[in-house]
Amino acid sequence: MTTTSDAPATAAADLALAAELRVSLGRATRRIKGERGEAGLSDPQFNVLAILVREGPMSPGGLADVERIQPPAMTRTVNCLVERGLVRKEEHPTDGRQVVVTLTEAGRAEVVETRRRRDAWLSARLADLTDDERTALVHAAEILRRIAAS
């Protein structure tokens, strides 16, 4: 049990851990995102494809909401993906003023290949770890999932 006199030390330790985790997770994320498919998409472009894989066809406004960006920025991203043949725009079924963005087979293949490369890179790094380190990461992954969901 933590006493009142331990609270400042605990708070300082939590802040130090938070800083270390923030830096480490940021570096790991950037390194993993460096593994890309053949199209060499930017992170925002890949994110749109990944959202469409997960959520299905969406309007550009819906995609902008998911990504928390302004609709004009999403429209530019979608148009770039259309030009590359990775998504297509189709008529909205109920609102003639809108379009629905749909993933093409080439777009789906890009997501699959990018994820395969990222998983392969990370798997190779994990293979260099000890059993105890891998076990620690299993626990850490669960903890990070809970933190992300909070």
N, C-alpha and C positions, 0 to 999 in steps of 0.2 A: 504494500500500500504506500502511495506517495504522500508524504507529509507536506504541509504548507511551505516549510523551509526548502523542500526539494523542488518546488514548482518552478522557480527561475532557472535552475540547472536543467530541468526537463524541457522547459520551453526553449532554452538555448540549444540543447542537443537536438530537439525537433527541427529548429530552424537550420542548423548545420546539416542535418540529414536531408531536409527538404532541398537545400541548395545543391548538395551532392547528387541527389536523385535527379533534380531538374537538369543539371548539366549532363550527367551520364545518359539519361533517357533521350535528351535532345541530340547528343552525338550519335547514339545508337540509331535513332530514328533517321537522322540524315544519312548515315552510312547505309542503312537498309534501303532507303529510298533511292540511293545511288544505283541500285540494281534495277535496270529498266529493260523493257522489251525492245523489239526492233524499231518501233516508231519513235523512241526517244522522247516521249511526251514530257511536258512540264508536270509538276505535281498537281496543279489545278486541273489540267486536262485529264490526267489519269484518275483523279478523284471523281470527275464526272462519269467516266466509264465505270468505275467501281460502284458508284451510287446506282447507276442504271442496272448493273448486274444484280445488286442487292434488292433494289426497290421496284425495278421494272420501269416502263416508259413513264416520263414525267414532262411537265411543261418546263420551259426555261425558268419561269418564276418559282416553281416548286424546287428546282435544282438550286436556284439562288438562295432560297430559304434554308435548305439543308446545309449548304456550304457557308451560310451567313455572310453572303456578299451581295452587292447591289445587282439588280437585274441587268443593267447594261453590261457589266463585266461578264456575267454569265452568258449573255447573248453573244459576246465576242468569242468566248471560249467555245460555245456550241458551234458557232459558224466555222471556227478553225477545225473542229472535229468533223464537221460535215465535209469540208473541203478535202480532208484526208481520208474520207470514206469510212470513218469509225462510228459515226452516228448518222441518222437521217431524221429529217423533220417531216412529220406527217400532220394532216389536218386533225384538229381537236374534234372528238366525236360530238360534243354538244355546244362548243363555243367557236364560231367561225373566226373570231378575232385572235384565237390562240393556236399554237402548234404544240405537238407532243414530240419530244425527243426520244428516239428509239435506237437502241444499240444495234449495230450491224454485226454480222459474223466476224468481220475483221476486227471490230472493236472488242468483241467478246474474246477473240483469240489473243489480242494484246493484253487484256487483263489476265488471262490464264498464264501467258508467257511471263509477264512481269512478276506475278505472284510466284510462279515456279522458280524464277531466278532469285527472288528475294528469299524464298524458303531454302533453296539450295545453298545460298551464301551463309545464311544463319545456321543451317544444319552443319555445315563444314566447321563453323566456329564452335558449335556445341560439341562436336566430335573430339575437340582438343581438351575438353574439360574432364575433370575427375567425376566419378559417380556422385560424390558429396556435393560438388558444385552444381551438377545437373539437378540433383534433388532440391538444392536451395533455390534454383531457378523455377522449379515446378511450384514451390510455395510462393516465391516472389510473383510469379505470373498471376496466381490467384489473388494475391493482395493487390497488385496493380489493377486487376479487373474491378475489384471492389472500389478502389479509389476512383477509378475512371467513371464508375457508375454512380458515384455519390454527388 
